[in-house]
Amino acid sequence: MPKIYLEDLAVGDTWECGGRTVTREEIVAFAREFDPQSFHVDEEAARHSLYGGIIASGWHTAAICMRMIVDGLTSQVVSLGSPGVDAIRWPAPVRPGDTLRVRAVCLEVRPSRSKPGRGLARFRYEVHNQDGALVMTMEGMALVARRPEAAQA
């Protein structure tokens, strides 16, 4: 499969990634390890919470999103990593049985002024469940290699 370099990216480019169903068992296992709040790990406490049942940790949702981004987008791009994420929000909870999809939209593409072999691309990621409800948004930068001939120019 041909790789995507910085020069191949354009503002507005969009990718659809994923289709992953989240189980109660993985929600609880992730939360026990990394975010053991009662509404993530205790069915009875979660029932009495404002969520009315077990929900995934936002960090679990972010990790699932990252996996779908790597499988559906980053694996095609000549990626050099990321300098960070600018914003992340969880407007609705992820529940057991939800099937998640990610929509990635390129917001900005610019060559590096100081490093000719690379550039930055800014993306907005939207995670939706099977009903189309928005459950997470994230904006972040990606370091992307330039085509060798473009880096020489």
LUMFI-849080 format. One record per residue: x, z, y of N, C-alpha, C, O in turn; residue number from 0. Coordinates in pm, 1 decimal, padded with zeros to 6 digits, always signed. Atoms other than C-alpha are relative to their C-alpha. Example, Ala and Ser with C-alpha at 12.3 -4.5 7.8 and 13.67 -1.06 7.14 Angstrom:
     n_c1     n_c3     n_c2    ca_c1    ca_c3    ca_c2     c_c1     c_c3     c_c2     o_c1     o_c3     o_c2 resi
 +00089.0 +00000.0 -00119.0 +01230.0 +00780.0 -00450.0 +00090.0 +00000.0 +00120.0 +00193.6 +00066.5 +00118.1    0
 -00082.0 -00006.0 -00119.0 +01367.0 +00714.0 -00106.0 -00077.0 +00073.0 +00109.0 -00026.1 +00089.9 +00219.8    1
# end
This chain:
     n_c1     n_c3     n_c2    ca_c1    ca_c3    ca_c2     c_c1     c_c3     c_c2     o_c1     o_c3     o_c2 resi
 +00084.5 +00000.0 -00117.8 +00000.0 +00000.0 +00000.0 +00089.3 +00000.0 +00124.5 +00181.7 +00080.8 +00133.7    0
 -00080.4 +00002.5 -00122.0 +00143.5 -00091.6 +00341.7 -00018.0 +00129.8 +00078.0 -00126.1 +00188.6 +00079.8    1
 +00004.5 -00123.8 -00077.7 +00226.6 +00204.3 +00560.0 -00040.1 -00028.1 +00143.9 -00014.2 -00136.2 +00196.9    2
 +00043.1 +00009.7 -00138.8 +00080.1 +00264.4 +00904.8 +00105.9 +00065.6 +00088.3 +00137.3 +00183.6 +00072.5    3
 -00095.7 -00049.7 -00098.9 +00335.7 +00302.3 +01184.0 -00073.6 +00026.3 +00131.2 -00190.7 -00008.7 +00145.5    4
 +00058.3 -00030.5 -00129.5 +00272.4 +00420.1 +01539.2 -00061.3 -00124.4 +00063.8 -00170.3 -00117.7 +00120.7    5
 +00047.4 +00124.4 -00062.2 +00233.0 +00058.7 +01656.1 -00130.4 -00051.5 -00061.2 -00199.0 -00133.6 -00000.4    6
 +00122.1 +00042.7 +00067.7 -00053.7 +00012.0 +01408.1 -00121.4 +00082.8 +00040.5 -00234.8 +00046.1 +00009.9    7
 +00108.9 -00089.3 -00040.1 -00260.4 +00295.1 +01557.2 -00053.4 -00038.9 +00137.3 +00022.2 -00082.2 +00224.3    8
 +00062.3 +00027.2 -00129.3 -00506.8 +00244.7 +01842.5 -00106.9 +00105.2 +00027.0 -00171.0 +00155.4 -00065.4    9
 +00105.2 -00092.5 -00039.8 -00737.0 +00474.7 +02035.4 -00132.9 -00053.5 -00052.6 -00165.3 -00171.1 -00035.7   10
 +00129.2 +00037.1 +00056.7 -01074.4 +00471.4 +01863.0 +00003.0 -00030.3 -00148.8 -00101.8 -00033.8 -00213.2   11
 -00008.6 +00019.7 +00145.1 -00942.8 +00399.2 +01512.8 -00063.6 +00120.0 -00069.1 -00045.2 +00234.1 -00026.7   12
 +00074.4 -00105.5 +00068.5 -01155.9 +00597.9 +01268.5 +00020.1 -00010.7 -00150.7 +00024.7 -00120.4 -00206.4   13
 -00011.4 -00008.4 +00146.2 -01112.6 +00710.1 +00907.2 -00104.4 +00098.4 -00049.4 -00132.3 +00199.4 +00015.3   14
 +00090.1 -00092.2 +00069.6 -01363.9 +00870.1 +00673.7 +00076.0 +00049.9 -00122.5 +00127.1 -00029.6 -00201.4   15
 -00081.1 -00059.5 +00107.0 -01200.0 +01109.2 +00429.0 -00083.8 +00099.6 -00079.1 -00168.4 +00170.1 -00024.0   16
 +00049.8 -00108.8 +00081.4 -01308.2 +01321.5 +00139.5 -00129.6 -00024.4 -00070.7 -00168.2 -00136.8 -00102.8   17
 +00116.0 -00012.6 +00084.2 -01617.7 +01418.5 -00037.5 +00035.3 +00108.1 -00100.7 +00057.8 +00080.2 -00218.4   18
 -00045.4 -00111.5 +00084.3 -01532.6 +01760.9 -00175.1 -00103.8 +00111.0 +00001.1 -00140.1 +00162.1 +00107.0   19
 +00097.6 -00107.8 +00011.4 -01781.6 +02016.9 -00304.1 +00072.8 +00132.5 -00014.9 +00166.7 +00145.7 -00093.3   20
 -00062.0 -00133.0 -00003.6 -01692.5 +02380.2 -00238.1 -00079.7 +00094.6 -00089.7 -00201.8 +00104.5 -00077.8   21
 +00068.2 -00092.6 +00091.5 -01771.0 +02636.2 -00508.4 +00008.7 +00144.0 +00050.6 +00096.8 +00179.7 +00128.9   22
 -00001.2 -00142.9 -00033.1 -01854.7 +03003.3 -00471.9 +00130.9 +00063.8 -00047.3 +00190.4 +00145.9 +00022.6   23
 -00120.9 -00060.2 +00057.7 -01560.0 +03088.5 -00695.2 +00123.1 -00027.8 +00086.8 +00204.8 +00061.7 +00108.5   24
 -00117.3 +00029.0 -00082.6 -01305.9 +02909.1 -00476.3 -00010.3 +00066.1 +00137.8 +00091.1 +00105.3 +00195.6   25
 +00019.4 -00069.7 -00127.4 -01458.3 +03057.5 -00158.4 +00047.9 +00143.9 -00012.6 +00123.8 +00192.9 +00071.0   26
 -00035.9 -00140.8 +00020.8 -01419.8 +03409.0 -00297.3 +00149.3 +00014.1 -00029.4 +00213.7 +00104.6 +00023.8   27
 -00143.0 -00007.9 +00033.6 -01071.6 +03344.0 -00443.3 +00086.8 -00019.2 +00124.2 +00181.6 +00056.5 +00145.2   28
 -00077.4 +00022.1 -00122.3 -00938.1 +03203.2 -00115.0 -00011.4 +00122.5 +00090.6 +00088.8 +00171.8 +00142.4   29
 +00021.9 -00113.3 -00089.6 -01093.7 +03487.3 +00083.6 +00068.1 +00127.2 -00049.9 +00124.1 +00202.2 +00030.1   30
 -00068.7 -00120.1 +00052.3 -00960.7 +03759.8 -00147.4 +00147.8 -00004.4 +00032.8 +00208.8 +00098.2 +00062.9   31
 -00143.6 +00016.1 -00025.8 -00611.6 +03619.3 -00094.7 +00032.9 +00001.6 +00149.4 +00132.5 +00061.6 +00189.5   32
 -00041.0 +00025.1 -00137.9 -00620.2 +03530.4 +00275.8 -00092.8 +00051.7 +00108.9 -00048.5 +00066.8 +00222.8   33
 +00095.5 -00039.9 -00104.5 -00935.3 +03650.0 +00459.7 -00110.1 +00085.4 -00061.9 -00225.6 +00043.3 -00066.6   34
 +00094.3 -00078.5 +00079.1 -01104.7 +03935.2 +00270.4 -00108.5 +00073.2 +00080.2 -00130.6 +00192.7 +00060.3   35
 +00113.4 -00058.6 -00070.0 -01392.4 +03996.6 +00509.3 -00119.9 +00001.6 -00095.3 -00133.1 -00085.5 -00181.2   36
 +00107.3 -00023.4 +00096.9 -01706.1 +04121.2 +00333.3 -00091.2 -00121.1 -00020.3 -00135.0 -00145.0 -00132.9   37
 +00091.7 +00114.4 +00015.3 -01919.0 +03809.3 +00401.3 +00065.3 -00118.7 -00069.8 -00000.2 -00219.9 -00095.1   38
 -00069.3 +00102.1 +00079.4 -01654.4 +03600.6 +00220.8 +00016.0 +00041.1 -00146.3 +00026.9 -00044.8 -00233.8   39
 -00037.0 -00046.2 +00134.6 -01599.9 +03819.0 -00087.4 -00105.1 +00086.1 -00070.4 -00097.4 +00103.5 -00192.0   40
 +00095.9 -00094.4 +00058.2 -01897.3 +04053.0 -00144.1 -00142.2 -00054.6 +00017.1 -00195.9 -00058.1 +00127.8   41
 +00132.5 +00062.9 -00002.1 -02230.5 +03893.8 -00235.0 -00104.8 +00089.4 +00066.2 -00183.0 +00042.9 +00149.1   42
 +00100.0 -00093.0 -00054.6 -02436.9 +04203.6 -00150.5 +00020.3 +00020.8 +00149.8 -00075.6 +00013.7 +00226.8   43
 -00028.6 -00017.3 -00143.6 -02265.7 +04267.0 +00184.3 -00030.6 -00128.4 +00076.2 -00082.5 -00124.0 +00187.8   44
 +00024.8 +00129.0 -00065.9 -02289.3 +03896.4 +00266.8 -00150.0 -00023.3 +00018.8 -00191.9 -00078.7 +00120.4   45
 +00145.6 +00015.4 -00011.6 -02665.5 +03899.8 +00199.9 -00054.5 +00075.4 +00121.0 -00150.9 +00032.2 +00184.2   46
 +00045.5 -00083.9 -00111.5 -02702.8 +04171.7 +00463.7 +00071.6 -00033.7 +00130.7 +00046.4 +00029.8 +00233.1   47
 -00070.9 +00041.1 -00122.1 -02472.5 +03998.7 +00713.8 -00085.7 -00099.5 +00077.7 -00191.7 -00140.6 +00030.5   48
 +00073.1 +00099.3 -00078.6 -02586.9 +03762.3 +00985.8 -00001.2 -00136.9 -00065.9 -00077.3 -00224.3 -00024.5   49
 -00005.6 +00128.1 +00070.2 -02497.9 +03476.6 +00745.8 -00097.8 -00007.9 -00117.0 -00130.0 -00117.5 -00162.9   50
 +00098.9 -00000.8 +00107.8 -02742.1 +03583.7 +00472.3 +00054.0 -00037.8 -00136.1 -00023.5 -00060.3 -00229.1   51
 -00061.8 +00033.2 +00128.1 -02495.7 +03505.2 +00194.4 +00146.4 -00032.9 +00018.4 +00196.2 -00040.8 +00130.7   52
 -00144.0 +00031.8 -00001.1 -02137.2 +03421.5 +00102.7 +00023.7 -00128.9 +00079.3 -00048.8 -00227.3 +00064.5   53
 -00044.1 +00120.5 -00070.3 -01965.9 +03175.7 +00336.8 +00151.5 -00012.5 -00013.8 +00221.4 +00086.0 -00037.8   54
 -00144.5 +00024.0 +00007.8 -01621.7 +03018.7 +00330.4 +00067.5 +00049.6 +00127.2 +00010.2 +00044.3 +00236.0   55
 -00083.6 -00030.4 -00115.2 -01348.9 +03146.4 +00557.1 +00023.1 -00129.3 +00078.6 +00038.1 -00236.5 +00019.9   56
 -00033.2 +00117.3 -00080.0 -01289.9 +02910.6 +00846.9 +00136.0 -00056.1 -00036.8 +00157.9 -00177.2 -00031.9   57
 -00134.6 +00044.8 +00038.8 -00927.9 +02898.9 +00734.3 -00003.5 -00076.4 -00131.8 +00076.7 -00167.1 -00154.0   58
 +00018.8 +00074.9 +00124.2 -01043.1 +02784.4 +00391.6 -00052.3 -00140.1 +00033.2 -00005.1 -00239.7 -00021.7   59
 +00052.5 +00129.3 -00043.4 -01245.2 +02509.0 +00558.1 +00111.7 -00085.2 +00059.6 +00119.9 -00205.1 +00033.0   60
 -00112.4 +00072.7 -00060.4 -00935.1 +02413.5 +00759.0 +00095.7 -00051.2 -00107.6 +00146.6 -00162.8 -00097.2   61
 -00089.6 +00042.4 +00108.1 -00725.1 +02400.1 +00440.7 -00061.3 -00116.5 -00078.2 +00009.3 -00210.7 -00114.2   62
 +00068.3 +00110.5 +00068.7 -00984.4 +02178.8 +00267.6 +00007.7 -00125.3 +00086.6 +00035.4 -00234.3 +00036.7   63
 -00009.3 +00111.7 -00093.9 -00991.6 +01957.7 +00576.7 +00139.3 -00061.6 -00004.3 +00153.6 -00183.7 -00009.5   64
 -00137.6 +00050.3 +00002.1 -00613.3 +01929.6 +00572.5 +00026.5 -00081.7 -00125.2 +00090.3 -00186.7 -00118.3   65
 -00020.0 +00073.8 +00124.0 -00615.0 +01820.8 +00209.2 -00067.4 -00137.1 +00006.7 -00010.3 -00237.3 -00036.2   66
 +00071.0 +00127.2 -00010.3 -00874.2 +01553.1 +00279.8 +00069.3 -00094.0 +00099.4 +00071.5 -00215.3 +00078.5   67
 -00074.3 +00080.6 -00097.3 -00674.6 +01433.7 +00583.7 +00124.9 -00058.3 -00065.6 +00155.3 -00176.3 -00047.9   68
 -00120.8 +00049.5 +00067.5 -00356.8 +01408.2 +00375.2 -00036.0 -00110.3 -00099.2 +00028.9 -00214.9 -00102.3   69
 +00038.8 +00099.6 +00100.4 -00534.4 +01221.4 +00095.3 -00054.1 -00128.2 +00063.0 -00026.2 -00237.4 +00013.6   70
 +00069.7 +00115.2 -00055.0 -00734.8 +00989.5 +00321.3 +00064.8 -00068.1 +00118.0 +00027.9 -00180.4 +00152.3   71
 -00060.7 +00058.1 -00119.4 -00511.3 +00930.1 +00622.9 +00151.5 +00015.7 +00000.2 +00224.2 -00083.6 +00003.8   72
 -00144.2 -00025.2 -00012.4 -00168.3 +01093.3 +00631.7 +00079.6 -00070.8 -00108.4 +00192.8 -00112.7 -00084.2   73
 -00070.9 +00068.3 +00108.6 -00075.0 +00940.3 +00295.9 +00023.8 -00147.6 +00030.8 +00109.8 -00210.6 -00030.7   74
 -00016.9 +00140.0 -00039.5 -00109.7 +00597.5 +00460.5 +00093.8 -00015.9 +00119.8 +00146.3 -00124.6 +00143.8   75
 -00077.1 +00002.9 -00124.8 +00081.9 +00686.1 +00779.2 +00144.4 +00040.7 -00028.5 +00169.9 +00122.4 -00117.0   76
 -00139.6 -00043.8 +00010.0 +00459.5 +00714.1 +00815.2 +00010.1 +00126.4 +00086.3 +00055.6 +00123.8 +00200.7   77
 +00013.3 -00128.1 -00069.5 +00411.9 +01078.6 +00910.7 +00132.5 +00075.7 +00002.7 +00207.7 +00077.0 -00094.8   78
 -00118.5 -00084.7 -00016.2 +00688.6 +01301.1 +01042.7 -00040.1 +00145.1 +00023.6 +00040.9 +00226.0 +00068.9   79
 +00047.7 -00137.1 -00018.7 +00476.3 +01615.8 +01054.3 -00086.1 +00011.5 +00124.5 -00139.9 -00087.4 +00174.4   80
 +00085.8 -00025.8 -00116.1 +00292.6 +01775.4 +01344.0 +00058.2 +00111.5 +00084.5 +00107.7 +00210.9 +00031.3   81
 -00043.1 -00109.5 -00086.7 +00388.2 +01980.3 +01647.8 -00108.1 +00105.8 +00019.4 -00081.9 +00210.3 +00079.0   82
 +00100.7 -00104.6 -00007.6 +00057.1 +02165.0 +01624.8 -00141.0 -00049.6 +00018.9 -00167.7 -00169.3 +00029.7   83
 +00142.6 +00021.9 -00017.9 -00315.7 +02190.8 +01665.1 -00037.8 +00059.1 +00135.0 +00004.0 +00169.5 +00170.0   84
 +00039.3 -00045.9 -00132.6 -00472.1 +02220.9 +02007.6 -00129.2 +00081.1 -00000.6 -00144.0 +00173.6 +00079.2   85
 +00129.0 -00068.1 +00001.7 -00822.7 +02337.3 +01917.9 -00059.8 -00008.5 -00139.0 -00047.6 -00109.6 -00208.1   86
 +00072.4 -00002.0 +00127.5 -01020.1 +02439.7 +01611.8 -00124.9 +00085.0 +00021.8 -00118.8 +00192.4 +00081.6   87
 +00126.8 -00070.7 -00014.4 -01383.9 +02546.1 +01598.9 -00077.5 -00010.3 -00130.4 -00065.1 -00108.0 -00204.3   88
 +00086.9 -00002.5 +00117.2 -01629.1 +02641.6 +01324.2 -00143.4 +00022.8 +00047.0 -00189.8 +00136.8 +00048.3   89
 +00133.6 -00018.1 -00056.5 -01978.2 +02575.1 +01466.7 -00108.2 +00039.2 -00100.8 -00213.7 +00088.5 -00061.0   90
 +00097.9 -00037.7 +00102.6 -02160.3 +02631.3 +01134.6 +00076.2 +00039.9 -00126.1 +00184.8 -00011.9 -00152.1   91
 -00069.7 -00045.8 +00120.3 -02070.9 +02808.9 +00809.9 -00002.3 -00101.9 -00113.3 -00091.4 -00186.4 -00122.3   92
 -00006.5 +00076.2 +00125.0 -01966.7 +02641.6 +00486.6 -00045.6 +00093.0 -00111.0 +00003.9 +00205.0 -00124.1   93
 +00059.4 -00081.5 +00106.2 -02165.7 +02769.0 +00190.4 +00032.9 -00057.9 -00137.1 +00065.6 -00176.0 -00148.8   94
 -00021.2 +00051.5 +00135.2 -02120.3 +02742.5 -00185.4 -00092.0 -00119.1 -00026.9 -00210.7 -00116.3 +00005.6   95
 +00075.9 +00120.6 +00030.2 -02231.2 +02398.7 -00302.3 +00005.5 -00106.2 +00108.0 -00034.5 -00220.0 +00083.6   96
 -00012.3 +00100.4 -00105.2 -02164.5 +02226.1 +00030.7 +00104.0 -00104.8 -00040.1 +00207.3 -00072.2 -00098.5   97
 -00094.6 +00109.5 +00020.4 -01994.5 +01887.2 +00002.2 +00048.0 -00044.0 +00137.4 -00031.3 -00084.2 +00222.5   98
 -00058.9 +00025.1 -00131.4 -01757.4 +01826.3 +00291.1 +00063.9 -00137.6 +00008.1 +00117.8 -00189.0 -00090.0   99
 -00066.1 +00126.5 -00033.7 -01634.7 +01503.7 +00451.7 +00065.9 +00016.7 +00135.4 +00019.9 +00094.8 +00218.7  100
 -00072.3 -00004.8 -00127.3 -01389.3 +01452.0 +00735.8 -00005.7 -00137.2 +00065.9 +00011.5 -00240.0 +00000.5  101
 -00010.2 +00121.0 -00082.4 -01408.7 +01194.2 +01011.9 +00115.7 +00022.9 +00095.9 +00115.1 +00118.7 +00173.3  102
 -00117.5 -00009.8 -00087.1 -01075.6 +01138.4 +01189.6 -00005.2 -00113.7 +00101.1 -00024.1 -00229.6 +00064.4  103
 +00002.2 +00099.5 -00106.7 -01066.2 +00959.0 +01524.5 +00128.5 +00012.3 +00080.1 +00165.8 +00121.6 +00122.7  104
 -00121.9 +00002.5 -00080.2 -00748.4 +00856.5 +01705.1 -00038.6 +00005.1 +00147.7 -00115.5 -00078.4 +00195.1  105
 +00031.9 -00019.3 -00141.4 -00765.5 +00979.0 +02066.3 +00109.4 -00048.6 +00094.4 +00082.5 -00082.1 +00209.8  106
 -00112.9 +00034.9 -00087.1 -00420.0 +00891.9 +02198.2 +00116.1 -00046.1 -00086.5 +00137.5 +00006.6 -00195.7  107
 -00121.1 +00047.9 +00067.2 -00109.2 +00701.1 +02092.2 +00104.1 -00023.1 +00108.7 +00078.3 -00093.4 +00206.3  108
 -00106.6 +00024.3 -00098.5 +00220.3 +00713.7 +02282.0 +00137.3 +00014.6 -00063.8 +00162.6 +00108.2 -00139.6  109
 -00138.0 -00010.3 +00047.9 +00583.5 +00644.6 +02202.1 +00069.6 +00118.1 +00067.5 +00037.6 +00154.3 +00180.7  110
 -00080.8 -00107.1 -00057.9 +00827.8 +00927.8 +02257.5 +00093.2 -00058.6 +00105.4 +00151.0 -00165.5 +00085.6  111
 -00092.8 +00045.6 -00104.0 +01028.0 +00893.7 +02578.6 +00144.6 +00033.4 -00034.6 +00236.9 -00034.9 +00009.7  112
 -00137.4 -00044.4 +00027.9 +01329.3 +01076.1 +02437.3 +00049.3 -00035.7 -00140.0 +00169.8 -00034.5 -00165.6  113
 -00037.9 +00031.1 +00138.5 +01324.2 +00977.4 +02068.4 -00063.1 -00134.0 -00038.0 -00180.3 -00138.3 -00075.2  114
 +00057.4 +00133.3 +00016.5 +01280.2 +00600.2 +02022.8 -00055.9 -00030.6 -00138.4 -00132.8 -00125.8 -00151.8  115
 +00047.2 +00027.8 +00134.8 +01211.2 +00615.9 +01648.4 -00133.6 +00061.8 -00034.2 -00180.5 +00050.5 -00147.4  116
 +00126.7 -00067.0 +00030.2 +00888.9 +00810.3 +01681.4 -00092.3 +00001.9 +00120.0 -00056.0 -00039.1 +00230.2  117
 +00097.0 -00017.0 -00106.7 +00580.9 +00877.2 +01883.9 -00102.6 +00103.5 -00040.3 -00093.4 +00163.6 -00147.4  118
 +00104.8 -00098.0 +00024.6 +00276.4 +01099.0 +01904.8 -00135.4 -00068.5 -00005.9 -00163.8 -00160.1 +00071.3  119
 +00139.2 +00042.7 +00007.0 -00079.5 +01032.8 +01801.1 -00084.7 +00126.1 -00001.6 -00058.0 +00219.6 -00077.0  120
 +00090.7 -00114.9 -00005.1 -00357.1 +01274.9 +01888.6 -00129.5 -00040.7 -00069.0 -00183.2 -00148.8 -00044.7  121
 +00120.7 +00026.1 +00078.5 -00656.9 +01297.0 +01653.9 -00103.0 +00110.5 +00020.9 -00068.5 +00225.9 +00046.5  122
 +00110.1 -00096.4 +00009.4 -00996.2 +01466.2 +01653.9 -00054.8 -00012.1 -00141.1 -00082.1 -00121.9 -00189.6  123
 +00053.7 -00005.1 +00135.7 -01119.9 +01572.3 +01313.0 -00133.9 +00072.2 +00005.5 -00146.1 +00178.2 +00066.8  124
 +00132.0 -00062.0 +00011.1 -01485.1 +01648.4 +01243.3 -00032.3 +00014.9 -00147.6 -00025.0 -00081.8 -00223.4  125
 +00038.5 -00026.1 +00138.5 -01591.6 +01810.6 +00916.3 -00151.4 +00020.6 -00002.0 -00205.9 +00103.8 +00070.5  126
 +00145.0 -00006.9 +00014.3 -01954.1 +01759.7 +00814.6 -00035.0 +00035.9 -00143.6 +00038.1 +00001.7 -00236.6  127
 +00047.9 -00026.4 +00136.1 -02149.7 +01891.4 +00517.3 -00092.9 -00112.2 -00044.9 -00111.9 -00210.7 +00026.5  128
 +00083.4 +00103.5 +00061.0 -02383.0 +01691.2 +00294.1 -00124.8 -00030.8 +00081.7 -00183.4 -00137.9 +00065.6  129
 +00117.5 +00021.7 -00083.8 -02666.9 +01729.0 +00546.0 +00036.3 -00059.6 +00135.8 -00050.8 -00083.6 +00219.4  130
 -00045.7 +00053.3 -00127.5 -02455.5 +01592.6 +00830.3 +00028.8 +00106.0 +00104.3 +00066.3 +00073.4 +00217.0  131
 -00027.4 -00107.8 -00095.6 -02416.4 +01934.9 +00993.8 +00150.5 +00009.3 +00025.2 +00231.0 +00003.0 -00067.7  132
 -00139.6 -00016.0 -00038.9 -02090.8 +01975.0 +01184.1 +00043.1 +00142.8 -00030.8 -00014.1 +00237.1 +00023.9  133
 -00044.2 -00133.6 +00039.1 -01903.1 +02269.6 +01027.3 +00138.4 +00034.5 +00054.1 +00176.9 +00151.5 +00054.6  134
 -00131.6 -00027.6 -00057.4 -01557.4 +02231.1 +01184.8 +00043.8 -00117.2 +00086.3 +00016.8 -00232.9 +00053.9  135
 -00068.8 +00102.1 -00078.5 -01377.5 +02042.1 +01459.0 +00142.4 +00047.7 +00022.8 +00169.5 +00167.6 +00029.5  136
 -00140.8 -00032.4 -00024.1 -01004.6 +02026.4 +01517.5 +00061.9 -00116.7 +00074.9 +00032.0 -00232.6 +00046.2  137
 -00080.1 +00102.4 -00066.3 -00776.9 +01837.7 +01754.2 +00144.9 +00035.3 -00019.1 +00183.6 +00151.4 -00006.5  138
 -00141.3 -00026.7 +00021.6 -00410.1 +01799.8 +01683.2 +00082.6 -00125.6 +00016.7 +00031.5 -00237.6 +00020.3  139
 -00096.5 +00107.9 -00018.0 -00100.6 +01589.5 +01727.9 +00070.4 -00029.0 -00131.3 +00090.5 +00059.7 -00214.3  140
 -00079.9 +00041.0 +00115.3 +00086.6 +01393.5 +01464.4 +00123.7 -00072.3 +00052.1 +00114.8 -00155.4 +00142.5  141
 -00121.0 +00078.0 -00025.6 +00445.9 +01275.3 +01484.6 -00002.0 -00116.6 -00097.1 -00015.4 -00097.5 -00217.9  142
 +00008.9 +00119.8 +00082.7 +00448.5 +00917.5 +01358.2 +00120.7 -00087.8 +00026.9 +00158.4 -00109.2 +00142.1  143
 -00116.7 +00088.2 -00014.7 +00746.5 +00690.6 +01293.3 -00042.1 -00132.3 +00062.1 -00153.2 -00180.9 +00040.6  144
 +00019.9 +00135.0 -00053.8 +00775.3 +00367.0 +01486.2 +00060.5 -00099.6 -00097.8 +00148.1 -00064.5 -00176.9  145
 -00061.1 +00106.2 +00081.1 +00850.2 +00037.8 +01312.9 +00146.1 -00009.4 +00040.2 +00178.9 +00000.1 +00158.4  146
 -00143.1 +00006.7 -00033.5 +01227.8 +00002.9 +01288.2 +00033.4 -00098.5 +00111.9 +00116.7 -00068.9 +00197.6  147
 -00028.7 +00098.7 -00104.2 +01225.5 -00311.2 +01504.0 -00050.2 +00046.0 +00135.6 +00010.7 +00012.1 +00237.1  148
 +00052.1 -00050.5 -00126.6 +01013.0 -00137.6 +01772.2 +00088.3 +00111.4 +00054.2 +00105.5 +00124.8 +00175.3  149
 -00087.2 -00108.6 -00042.4 +01244.5 +00162.7 +01777.9 +00129.8 -00051.9 +00062.5 +00192.9 +00017.7 +00142.0  150
 -00124.0 +00059.8 -00054.1 +01537.5 -00070.5 +01858.5 -00020.5 -00061.3 +00137.3 +00074.7 -00080.3 +00212.9  151
 +00028.2 +00069.6 -00125.8 +01361.8 -00232.4 +02153.6 +00015.2 +00089.6 +00121.3 -00005.4 +00044.8 +00234.1  152
# end
